Structure formats: C-alpha cells, structure tokens
C-alpha cells in the first residue's frame, strides 16, 4: 500500500462550539493527505505543569484529590495549569508551593508530554524538585486535596502495576527512574 509522504491535514473550516475558563471546543473540517475530507473534534486546553518533588529520604510528595470526570480520587503529582504567557518553571514552582508548601533548592526539567494528541490540545511540562524546604500551602478556594509522602520505588511499582493511572504522574515517575537512575 502506497503511503502519502506529507501527512499534514489542512483546515478547511472551523466551528466554535464552546468557550470556557480553561478550555474551548471546536469542530474542524479538514483536507486529508489523500484528498478526502474528515471532521476533527478538538478540545483546546491551557498548558500545564507537574512536579515530581523528592524529599531527603527519596519520598515523593503526592496529592490525592477527587476527579469529578472519573468519579473517584486519584493519586497524582502536584500539578496545575499555566496562566496566559506564564513561564513553565514559574508556574510549576507556584503549583508545588500552593499544593504542598514545598519550595525546592534544586529544580530540573523532565521534559514535556502531550497527554491526548488525538483530540486534546495541551502540553504538560514535567519537573523534578529536590532539596525541599516546607512552608505553608496555599490551596485555591475550590481545591481540596490530601498531601502524602510515598517512597519513590513504591511510586515506580504503582505506576508499573497500573495502580497509578494519572498520565502525568506515570510519565514523570518513569522518566525520573530512567533519566536519573533513582
């Protein structure tokens, strides 16, 4: 079967369906590489950050919060959305402090991930924090979570067994395991 060399899909039309605080939805008609047309449903979401924060005993600071969409609580890394134009490092440090009270001496990038490229326009910036100093947390008025410290190796195990399902948490933990040989 002959494969097209240029895989680009070209937007022919766009219909905005919804505009919210952190996301918008539109439906596009696109021209495919083979000359046919198709429909693409797109959710544009503000970019976000997540931080794998390790204390001096190699415990990971985690947050457990209720996720309405799935109807259950999830164990996750501290994370949040970026403000318009905000630098990912600044946003990640802010989110870590707000959710856990942690302020790191060492802050390193773990790369970026695209969580759901089929329909969801969001990039998540991942970071590693070490040398933690604990201060007061400052949760948003609509934010309710529990902070827990879990040994790093246990986090790796939970990611590999599927107990931890949150994509940003799995990605950051496994990236840290491979890149840093923790």
KANOR-V205677 format. One record per residue. N is the residue number from 1. PSI is psi in whole degrees, 0 to 359 (NA if undefined). D_CENTER is the distance of its C-alpha to the mean C-alpha in Angstrom with 1 decimal. Layout:
n:psi:d_center
N:PSI:D_CENTER
N:PSI:D_CENTER
//
This chain:
n:psi:d_center
1:130:37.2
2:125:36.7
3:137:33.1
4:143:32.5
5:318:31.7
6:115:29.8
7:4:26.8
8:135:25.9
9:133:26.0
10:132:27.6
11:126:27.0
12:322:30.3
13:159:29.5
14:135:26.8
15:114:27.1
16:131:24.8
17:326:24.4
18:140:22.3
19:115:21.1
20:192:19.1
21:317:17.6
22:355:14.0
23:159:14.6
24:155:17.6
25:134:19.1
26:157:21.7
27:125:23.8
28:144:25.1
29:128:28.1
30:152:27.8
31:122:30.3
32:163:29.6
33:333:30.8
34:4:33.8
35:348:34.9
36:171:33.9
37:160:31.7
38:172:28.8
39:139:26.5
40:123:22.7
41:124:20.8
42:132:17.8
43:114:15.2
44:126:14.2
45:146:11.2
46:149:10.7
47:161:8.1
48:180:5.7
49:155:5.5
50:146:5.6
51:124:9.1
52:102:11.3
53:121:14.5
54:129:17.7
55:184:21.0
56:351:24.4
57:13:24.8
58:32:21.7
59:144:20.1
60:132:16.4
61:120:15.7
62:162:13.8
63:141:13.5
64:127:14.8
65:154:14.7
66:130:16.1
67:104:14.0
68:317:16.7
69:323:15.7
70:354:16.3
71:31:19.0
72:168:18.1
73:147:16.4
74:143:13.5
75:126:13.1
76:169:9.7
77:155:9.0
78:134:9.5
79:168:6.8
80:180:7.5
81:153:8.5
82:145:10.7
83:156:14.4
84:126:16.3
85:0:17.2
86:138:15.5
87:135:15.0
88:323:11.6
89:313:13.6
90:314:15.2
91:319:12.3
92:317:10.7
93:320:14.3
94:311:14.8
95:318:12.0
96:313:13.1
97:314:16.7
98:314:16.3
99:328:14.8
100:340:16.7
101:0:19.4
102:139:18.6
103:119:19.6
104:153:19.4
105:328:22.2
106:131:20.3
107:114:16.9
108:144:15.9
109:142:13.3
110:8:11.8
111:188:11.0
112:154:8.6
113:154:7.3
114:104:8.2
115:325:7.0
116:77:10.4
117:349:12.8
118:332:15.8
119:354:15.4
120:115:12.0
121:82:11.8
122:141:8.4
123:134:7.2
124:128:4.3
125:126:6.7
126:143:7.3
127:157:10.5
128:131:13.3
129:135:15.6
130:170:19.2
131:53:22.5
132:136:21.2
133:129:23.5
134:129:23.1
135:192:23.8
136:141:23.5
137:159:20.2
138:80:20.1
139:149:18.2
140:155:18.1
141:333:21.0
142:20:19.1
143:125:16.8
144:119:18.1
145:160:16.8
146:136:18.4
147:137:17.7
148:151:18.9
149:127:19.5
150:133:19.4
151:139:21.0
152:314:18.8
153:326:20.9
154:322:20.5
155:316:16.7
156:311:17.3
157:314:19.9
158:326:17.8
159:316:15.1
160:331:18.0
161:352:19.9
162:2:17.3
163:322:17.6
164:121:13.9
165:344:12.3
166:122:8.6
167:316:7.1
168:324:4.4
169:312:7.6
170:313:10.0
171:312:8.9
172:317:9.1
173:313:12.2
174:326:13.9
175:315:13.4
176:319:14.9
177:315:17.6
178:312:18.7
179:324:18.4
180:356:19.9
181:49:22.0
182:NA:21.2
//
